[in-house]
Amino acid sequence: MSGYAVFLRGVNVGGITIKMAELKQALASRPFSGVKTLLASGNVVLSSGLDPAGVKKEFEACLRETFGYDAWVVVLAAGRVAELVAACPYPPDDATTHTYLTLASDPAVLTALFEAGCALDGTELTLLGPEAMAWLAPVGGTLDSPFSKISSKPKYKAATTTRNLRTMIKVRDAAALL
């Protein structure tokens, strides 16, 4: 059994509402154990005998069948979440900026998004690996930041999701207990 973190895209925004207790109950029939949901933004830690691709397939099928929407998730091994948090060069809390990690299930999509972001003036991005990049946004202006606007384009949505570094730290800590 391996520990994983699963990050849902677009949950509890844009009309897709899933109660975390209902999600946990739905996952009980799948090949997962130790399922724990974190916050209300679609963060789950669990154990499974499946590989990451198998976890992704089962998890997305559960979301489609139970909640009736075209679901996208990013699955990372628990240890990889810890490595990404440690590799992030930006602080989790700052008076002027928020630190985010954009996670991807498709390295080619992340590379394209990273390259598009690097073309923006004044956007600070750091590629952390084939599945993640870190970036900064001004406090109070995350959704209006140029990078946020690019990352929300349809060509990136199905393969990426973004979390605040503070959330990633909470996920790392919960996954370490699996």
HURA-V309830 format. One line per field, one symbol per residue. ss: DSSP state (H for helix, E for strand, C for the rest). phi: phi as a letter, one per 40 degrees, with the letter a starting at -180 (. if undefined). psi: psi as a letter, one per 40 degrees, with the letter a starting at -180 (. if undefined). Layout:
BEGIN
ss = ???
phi = ???
psi = ???
END
This chain:
BEGIN
ss = CEEEEEEECCCCECCECCCHHHHHHHHCCCCCEEEEEECCCCEEEEEECCCHHHHHHHHHHHHHHHHCCCCCEEEEEHHHHHHHHHHCCCCCCCCCEEEEEEEECCHHHHHHHHHHHHCCCCCCEEEEECCEEEEEEECCCCCCCHHHHHHCCHHHHCCEEEEEHHHHHHHHHHHCCC
phi = .bcbbbbccgcgafgcbbcccccccccccbcbbgcbcbgbbgbbbabacccdcccdccccccccccbgaccbbbbbcdccdccccccccbccbacbbbbbbcbbcbdccccccccccccccgcbbbccicbabbabbcdgbdcccdcccccccdcbccbbabbcdccccccdcccccc
psi = hiiihhhihfhfifehhhhdddddddedeifiifhhihaeefhhiiiieiidddddddddddddddefigihihhiidddddddddeheiidhideiihihhiiehddddddddddddehhehhihheaeeiiiiiiihefddeidddddeeideddeeiihiidddddddddddee.
END
